[in-house]
């Protein structure tokens, strides 16, 4: 049996009760933290809290060598852990299908996603979000600018009057991080860094930075991109939302919860 | 202090550990179950499991008379519970802003959303979902057909090669349920019912029904809409996804996990 468990957004208590119980009942637990991380917990803290040894596998250990996980799942109850929701990475789906092919029963225990948090914390309605996109570090995609695909996603969503959730690049355990010239501690793109990149095309447009979603001290700041580019939102993880024309209640929320200047909400 | 807690998708163990702890620490707990329900738990089971009295408020009791909740939150630690994620309904955002205005500290503890589950269970990649939509019961929106807005959302997403998550109507505690002629037990739209409505325009198109996401026995069935319309997917909650052209791994998942006929995946 192979149970995929999304650990949620922040620390060892971000998992669901069902996920916690499944993890405690598991015979063995594997994890990958290269697609995302729990910034509020170390692996040691996870191990202590859930009282189970956790074998962390790197990208190569999951993508090129999934057999040890599958072999274990053939004989015992195995949990496969990821930060945030599970099945976000194609790797997880691939692993599940391989298990399925081998006749290993699988189960998915969902975790809270950044998408839920982006909507829940900003007050922007979830049904008004269009396709999401990811902003990569310059250099990581062979150019110094915002990739055309990111610009296009934001623009097409705006034409349809939809919000865009912009995930910010994470360069943990990624061989291209060196190529992008990232120093230690710069593996997580920050909201101000992202705003600076996007401000090149949309300096005066309203955007919202959400920092540390799912933690006890999340931060929501709504302002024009050129202003967001000058601020410091603290530690990771951070993400950015480019809102469509906000509805009345959404505008209220951006002003009350994110400090959006009224003139950016068409209120002056 | 007013803490909004999303209870997650299915039963009393679908909440996060953080949410469970916040609920246990609360002095009072209110809940609304008219926007969604935990079909795996009764209120009595929630009360017993979390060891706290839960005051369930109906639509009028939240939307027109929020003062008792706010008054309580001014003096004590109050939890406000919803099924699924919190802040999905504008009512929750409105309540949060009213608390904010009165100087009451608020906190949001996210729950797993149907969106996460739809993506996680089907193998369809979350970044390929466009805007979501809700299919109402005929009669509930003044017509017998699929509303133009639903058709348009699906069509525009398809043009952009994006999946569409179709939430299915829930008529719990809704005065229009009688008007729609719904009998007891028919308050939750089923996947076959939805497929029948959508098959009028797209009989041969591939769709995916997801039943009981977040439960121990979720069901995923991928087939043409006219076929899905003839099937029985069991109990609630159910939802439907109209996929875009699936990528290779997505097609593998729909075939292996949802039994999609290969010819609908362009494989024959």
Boltz contact constraints between the chains, C-beta under 6 A:
constraints:
  - contact:
      token1: [A, 8]
      token2: [B, 16]
      max_distance: 6.0
  - contact:
      token1: [A, 13]
      token2: [B, 17]
      max_distance: 6.0
  - contact:
      token1: [A, 13]
      token2: [B, 18]
      max_distance: 6.0
  - contact:
      token1: [A, 14]
      token2: [B, 16]
      max_distance: 6.0
  - contact:
      token1: [A, 15]
      token2: [B, 17]
      max_distance: 6.0
  - contact:
      token1: [A, 16]
      token2: [B, 8]
      max_distance: 6.0
  - contact:
      token1: [A, 16]
      token2: [B, 14]
      max_distance: 6.0
  - contact:
      token1: [A, 16]
      token2: [B, 16]
      max_distance: 6.0
  - contact:
      token1: [A, 17]
      token2: [B, 13]
      max_distance: 6.0
  - contact:
      token1: [A, 17]
      token2: [B, 15]
      max_distance: 6.0
  - contact:
      token1: [A, 17]
      token2: [B, 17]
      max_distance: 6.0
  - contact:
      token1: [A, 17]
      token2: [B, 20]
      max_distance: 6.0
  - contact:
      token1: [A, 18]
      token2: [B, 13]
      max_distance: 6.0
  - contact:
      token1: [A, 20]
      token2: [B, 17]
      max_distance: 6.0
  - contact:
      token1: [A, 85]
      token2: [B, 116]
      max_distance: 6.0
  - contact:
      token1: [A, 87]
      token2: [B, 120]
      max_distance: 6.0
  - contact:
      token1: [A, 88]
      token2: [B, 126]
      max_distance: 6.0
  - contact:
      token1: [A, 90]
      token2: [B, 249]
      max_distance: 6.0
  - contact:
      token1: [A, 93]
      token2: [B, 123]
      max_distance: 6.0
  - contact:
      token1: [A, 93]
      token2: [B, 249]
      max_distance: 6.0
  - contact:
      token1: [A, 93]
      token2: [B, 253]
      max_distance: 6.0
  - contact:
      token1: [A, 97]
      token2: [B, 252]
      max_distance: 6.0
  - contact:
      token1: [A, 97]
      token2: [B, 256]
      max_distance: 6.0
  - contact:
      token1: [A, 100]
      token2: [B, 256]
      max_distance: 6.0
  - contact:
      token1: [A, 108]
      token2: [B, 120]
      max_distance: 6.0
  - contact:
      token1: [A, 108]
      token2: [B, 121]
      max_distance: 6.0
  - contact:
      token1: [A, 110]
      token2: [B, 112]
      max_distance: 6.0
  - contact:
      token1: [A, 110]
      token2: [B, 116]
      max_distance: 6.0
  - contact:
      token1: [A, 110]
      token2: [B, 117]
      max_distance: 6.0
  - contact:
      token1: [A, 110]
      token2: [B, 120]
      max_distance: 6.0
  - contact:
      token1: [A, 112]
      token2: [B, 110]
      max_distance: 6.0
  - contact:
      token1: [A, 112]
      token2: [B, 112]
      max_distance: 6.0
  - contact:
      token1: [A, 113]
      token2: [B, 116]
      max_distance: 6.0
  - contact:
      token1: [A, 116]
      token2: [B, 85]
      max_distance: 6.0
  - contact:
      token1: [A, 116]
      token2: [B, 110]
      max_distance: 6.0
  - contact:
      token1: [A, 116]
      token2: [B, 113]
      max_distance: 6.0
  - contact:
      token1: [A, 117]
      token2: [B, 110]
      max_distance: 6.0
  - contact:
      token1: [A, 120]
      token2: [B, 87]
      max_distance: 6.0
  - contact:
      token1: [A, 120]
      token2: [B, 108]
      max_distance: 6.0
  - contact:
      token1: [A, 120]
      token2: [B, 110]
      max_distance: 6.0
  - contact:
      token1: [A, 123]
      token2: [B, 93]
      max_distance: 6.0
  - contact:
      token1: [A, 126]
      token2: [B, 88]
      max_distance: 6.0
  - contact:
      token1: [A, 127]
      token2: [B, 132]
      max_distance: 6.0
  - contact:
      token1: [A, 130]
      token2: [B, 130]
      max_distance: 6.0
  - contact:
      token1: [A, 130]
      token2: [B, 131]
      max_distance: 6.0
  - contact:
      token1: [A, 131]
      token2: [B, 130]
      max_distance: 6.0
  - contact:
      token1: [A, 131]
      token2: [B, 162]
      max_distance: 6.0
  - contact:
      token1: [A, 132]
      token2: [B, 127]
      max_distance: 6.0
  - contact:
      token1: [A, 162]
      token2: [B, 131]
      max_distance: 6.0
  - contact:
      token1: [A, 249]
      token2: [B, 90]
      max_distance: 6.0
  - contact:
      token1: [A, 249]
      token2: [B, 93]
      max_distance: 6.0
  - contact:
      token1: [A, 252]
      token2: [B, 97]
      max_distance: 6.0
  - contact:
      token1: [A, 253]
      token2: [B, 93]
      max_distance: 6.0
  - contact:
      token1: [A, 256]
      token2: [B, 97]
      max_distance: 6.0
  - contact:
      token1: [A, 256]
      token2: [B, 100]
      max_distance: 6.0
